[in-house]
Amino acid sequence: MQNITIAIANRQKTVPIDRVVLRRAAKIVLRGEGVTSAEISLAFVDDPESARVNWEFLRHRGPTDVITFPLGSDPLVGELVIGAEVAGRVAGERGHATADELALYVIHGVLHLCGYDDKKAGPRKVMRGREAHYLAALGLPGINERT
């Protein structure tokens, strides 16, 4: 039996958030990675809040796509802070829907919670492969072509 809870907070007003699709994206990753018990929160924020969190926790300037906060491992507990306005801009630059970019950010962040890392080339390649796998499972192949 799986005990997976995905809470969603939409703290911005610019980008529409499809809670059903984004919750499904998180659950697909968790199930695919063998996680049977998890409590994950997804917080969709605007640029000012994304920039504040990015500076406060990572000392990076400006808004970002997703910041992952692992809070526990049994059950898996964590929070993703997702830059919704960033997703809108990036999706426009890459020519796909903002909703698809948001799904990518959820997948990416949940993979971090599951232990994947993208700091070095080898692990990054593995993580990108897992992203592609889950994007395809959602019917969104090819949107994770990023550096």
Helices and strands as residue ranges (DSSP letters): E 3-11, H 19-32, E 37-45, H 47-53, I 54-58, E 66-73, E 76-83, H 84-94, H 98-113, H 121-137
